[in-house]
Structures are given as C-alpha cells and as structure tokens.
Amino acid sequence: MLQIDEYGYVVGIMLKIALNKAACMQHLLMLQTRGYGYWNRGEVRIEKALSLYDKLRSLYPVDATHDAKAWARKTGKYACHLVIYPHDKDREKLMFWLLATTGKPPAGMADIHQREKLSNIADKDCGLTWRDQYIVAGRKDGDRERRTWQMQTQYMNHMRAEMEQACIEGAPAVKELWVRMLRRPMFGGIRDQVIELDEYCRRRWKNKRRSVQYPIEELKLPIMPRINIFGESDLGSLVKEMQQHAEVARLKAVEQSRFTLDDVFSE
C-alpha cells in the first residue's frame, strides 16, 4: 500500500521508467496534450542520477499522486512530472524532462516557474524536444490541429543528405538506411515525414540511376498504437543496471588495451 504524506506526495517510491523509447515519447506527448505545457530538459551521468532525483523531489511535487496533482490544478496550484530515460547515444548518461502546468506552488514546495528556466509550448519553436532529433509540434488533422512528434528541421536535412549519399553508393546502402529509418516510432508527424523522405529518396535514385530499379518496395507504414508506458523498472534498478553495463564495458576496454600493449612490446 502506498504511503502518502500530508500533502499527497508518495513516500518511499522510486520514479518509474518507461518500457522503451516509443513508450517514453508517448508519455511525454500525453503530458503535453494534457496541460503540462512548461518544460525543460537535460542530461545527467548515471552516478549523479539519484542525487538529481532526490533534489528535484525535495523542491517540486514530482512524486504526488494522480489525485493530488488533479486537486492542485483544480485549486490553482501547479502540478509537475519528472520523466527520465536512458540516453540514446551515451550509455553512461540519462536524459530527463521536467514538465509543469500553470499555477502557484503547492504547500511546502518551491515555485517551479520562478526557480526553473522553463520553455512554454505556446511560444513559437518551443515545443518539447528529444535531443536534436524530434520535437512536439502541431499537425493538421482535418479541421483540427493535434500535437505530435515530428523530426526537427536539421534532422530532416541530415536524413536527406544521407539519402543523397546512399543513392550514390547504391542499393545496399539505400536498403541499410531504410532499415534504420523504419525503426523509429511512427507517431503521426514522424510518419508523414517518413513518407515525404521516401518520395525524396525515390526521386534522387531516379535522377542518379535512371536505368536501375529502385531497391525498396512500396512502403507500408504502421500507425503508432496506444502502448503500455511503464513496467516494473524504476530509477533505482535502471541506475544499477546501467552502472553494471558501464563497468563491464570499462573492464573490456582495459583488457583490450592490455592485449594491445602486450602486442606492441612483444614485437
């Protein structure tokens, strides 16, 4: 049974971690569309992650229950979420996002809007980001505009450049690129851009290799379903697992270095 303090904050519970990248992105998108329009993001090394968590939970109600957060918003107080997930490229780092609604500080908590430098999604080009790859932005859906994940402009340009090079190199390079391309979460905005990139790649192939058939069949892209966000993993178990992986990697590197030196001195 959960232990709840006098303000409605959970006691002794470690922050849950999303099951995978798509789940984490879906969670962030859901929070944005439900009023958590103020945000910032950062990165932290695994050995400092628990200290960061303890600091943020001492300042802001990141561990408040769903009911406590709903009551805070109803009474003009802000509610907030802390989301943490392993870094895409650096296995010794974690990415984190701090999201908040409008409102005054709940009892016993700091003013997140005064203390933190938060972006507001209502401002132009201030949509929540995932590294330098994706951004939450508006997408037309009939007469309505829905918020969804999209590839950032520079990232789209990078993908076009990769396609240009792949078309020069030939069919194996194009196939390998599209294997990677189709692994990304197919949120509506990303899906639209993948279709656009497919058309671009086909045009570039035709321009460079008129007599050779394009090596990719017609795309059949999935639509991003609703998925489970959380499993059993929490921040404590994640940090422990990542530290173990990092230690194994360091030991392998040391062993490889030792063998390299042995080879040098044996010559």
Protein Blocks (a to p, Z undefined) as FASTA:
>chain_A
ZZddfkopaehiacdddfblmlmmmmmmmmmmnopabccdddddfklmmmmmmmmmmmpc
flbcfklmmmmmmnopacddddddddfklmkbccddddddeddddehiacfklmpccddf
kbghiaccehjlbccddddehjbccddddddfklmmmmmmmmmmmmmnomklmmmmmmmm
mmpccdfklmmmmmmmmmmmmmmmmmmmmmbccfbdcddddddddddfbdfbcfklmmmm
mmmmmmmmmmmmmmmmmmmmmmmmmZZ
